């Protein structure tokens, strides 16, 4: 099964995440199919905290990819932000 999940990066006490599309049997930080965005929970100032390519995410979901619960909430947040900007 293909999943959309977070892959942790960054340093100790300063996490940064990639939103990746991967096979569910792979390790969370292992090989992935595609990177569809990034998430920085500690973003401040002008740094974007959440960057998602919604077109790619929706395309993968249409193909059957299952987002993790956290990624699902980030998708809703990104859609809300995109609707406010439009």
C-alpha positions as CSV (number, residue, x, y, z in Angstrom):
1,X,0.0,0.0,0.0
2,X,1.2,3.5,-0.7
3,X,1.1,6.0,2.1
4,X,1.6,9.8,2.5
5,X,3.5,10.4,5.7
6,X,6.1,12.6,7.5
7,X,9.8,11.8,7.3
8,X,11.8,13.5,10.1
9,X,15.0,15.4,9.5
10,X,16.7,18.4,11.1
11,X,18.7,18.3,14.3
12,X,18.1,17.4,17.9
13,X,15.4,19.8,19.4
14,X,14.9,21.3,15.9
15,X,12.7,19.0,13.8
16,X,11.9,19.5,10.2
17,X,9.7,17.1,8.2
18,X,9.3,16.1,4.6
19,X,5.9,15.0,3.4
20,X,6.7,11.9,1.4
21,X,4.8,9.4,-0.6
22,X,6.2,5.9,0.1
23,X,5.5,2.2,0.3
24,X,4.1,1.4,3.7
25,X,6.6,-1.5,4.1
26,X,9.6,0.9,3.9
27,X,11.0,2.7,7.0
28,X,9.6,6.1,7.7
29,X,13.0,7.8,6.9
30,X,13.9,5.3,4.2
31,X,13.3,5.2,0.5
32,X,10.4,7.2,-0.8
33,X,8.6,7.6,-4.1
34,X,8.2,11.4,-4.1
35,X,8.4,14.4,-1.9
36,X,5.2,16.4,-2.0
37,X,6.0,19.1,0.7
38,X,7.7,20.0,3.9
39,X,6.6,21.0,7.4
40,X,8.5,23.0,10.0
41,X,6.6,22.9,13.3
42,X,9.0,25.5,14.8
43,X,8.8,28.1,12.0
44,X,9.0,31.7,13.0
45,X,9.0,35.0,11.3
46,X,8.7,34.8,7.5
47,X,9.7,31.2,7.4
48,X,6.9,29.1,5.9
49,X,5.8,26.4,8.3
50,X,3.9,24.3,5.8
51,X,4.6,23.9,2.1
52,X,2.5,21.4,0.3
53,X,1.9,20.8,-3.4
54,X,-1.8,20.2,-3.1
55,X,-2.1,19.1,-6.8
56,X,0.4,16.3,-6.3
57,X,-1.2,15.3,-2.9
58,X,-4.7,15.1,-4.5
59,X,-3.3,13.1,-7.4
60,X,-1.7,10.5,-5.1
61,X,-4.9,10.3,-3.0
62,X,-6.9,9.7,-6.2
63,X,-4.5,6.9,-7.1
64,X,-5.2,5.2,-3.7
65,X,-2.5,6.6,-1.4
66,X,-3.6,6.8,2.2
67,X,-2.4,9.9,4.2
68,X,-1.4,9.4,7.9
69,X,-3.7,11.2,10.4
70,X,-1.1,14.0,10.9
71,X,-0.7,14.5,7.2
72,X,-4.4,14.5,6.8
73,X,-4.7,17.4,9.2
74,X,-1.8,19.2,7.4
75,X,-3.6,18.8,4.1
76,X,-6.8,20.4,5.6
77,X,-4.7,23.2,7.0
78,X,-3.0,23.9,3.6
79,X,-6.4,23.8,1.8
80,X,-7.8,26.3,4.3
81,X,-4.7,28.6,3.8
82,X,-5.0,28.3,0.0
83,X,-8.7,29.2,0.2
84,X,-8.0,32.3,2.3
85,X,-5.3,33.5,-0.1
86,X,-7.7,33.1,-3.1
